[in-house]
Amino acid sequence: MGDLQRSDEALDWFFVSPAAGFGAFNPGERRGTYRTDDSGVLLTDDEGRSDLSAADLAIALVDEVEAPRHHRTRFAVAY
């Protein structure tokens, strides 16, 4: 990520950190909702779980491309 941070300011980029429970081992089901956070802290629910389905990660990525809210930064996505 260091190269991106040092890149020309004209380059708009984002880096996504999915939930800890994201992956083929935990496919989940699409909920149609998600949360984002750019504090650098793992996103968890009230019970300490950090999950996200591939379908909802895809929605989060498309939403970010269509209506950018995170510029030149990393952000987390989870339920």
Steps between C-alpha positions, in 0.01 A plus 500: 500500500799729545543549125137605471537746785803653329331516159403821324201669669311480169478121542188418698514152652355295784605179673234276655549285809216247518369355825711243685240234423502567126606224263417171333494334843208726597297585187207649690183625340432834341333739745508810282655705780848567633695752708825675418762653725829671426640513853726200442316293761343162418124535460304268728137466602372523859597137556857546373449329163647642182323349198412595143377307197667526162175638355492785754870576450427527127217744575732706719762518224249604233348758735845648562576521129163655415490744795850535648520572872854378567778680314860386512446286807429152636165415645341196661174336397291267719148445631 
